[in-house]
Amino acid sequence: MSHFEGGSLGEFLDALASSAPTPGGGAGAAVALGMGAALVAMTARLTTGRRKFRAVQADMERVIERCDAIRDSALELAEADAEAYGQVMAAYGLPRGSADERSSRQAAIASACEQASRVPLRVAAAAAEMIELASETAEKGNPNVISDAGAGAALARTAIRICEMNVQANLGSIEDSAVRDELSGELAKALAARDAADGVVDGVLGNGLA
C-alpha cells in the first residue's frame, strides 16, 4: 500500500512544501491525475441511472470502471515516483574518488534516471487515457456537470506537462541511446494528448456550462 494512502490532503501538501526532496513534482503529477480521474468518474456517475441518458449508460459505466482504476493507481504512482527520485539522489551521492568509483557512480546514475523516467511516463500514459475518457464524458454525460469532466481533462494535461519536465531532466544522464529513444518515443505519445485536453475544456466553455 502507498504511504500516501490514508493520509490527509493537508499532510501531503505539508510534505510537498517541506525541505525534503521527496515527494516532489512527479508525485504531485500523480495526485493531479488521481483528482482528474475522480472528477470524470463523478460526472459519469451523475449520468448513469437516469432515463434521459439510458442510451449512454454502458459507456458511462465503462468510463467509471477505467477512471476508478486510474484513481486507485495514482497514489501508488506518487509513491513510486518519490522512491525513484530517492534512488537518483542516492546514486549522485556515491563516492567518486577513483576511476572505478566514478564509473560505478555514473552507471548507477544512469540506471536510476532511467527508472525515474519510466514512472512519470506511466503517469503520462494514464493521463492521456484520462483525457480520452474526459472527452467522451463531456460529450455524452449529464450537461449539468460536464465542467467537472473538463476539470479532469485539465488536471490530466497538467500531469503530462509535469511528467514531460521530469523525463527531459533525466534523459541527459542516460547513456544508452536506445533507451533514450524509447523513453522519448513514449513521451511523444503522451504529449499528443495535450491539445485534446484543451479541446475538452474549450468544448465545455463553448457550451456555456463551465
Order of alpha helices (4+ residues) and beta strands (2+ residues): alpha-alpha-alpha-alpha-alpha-alpha-alpha
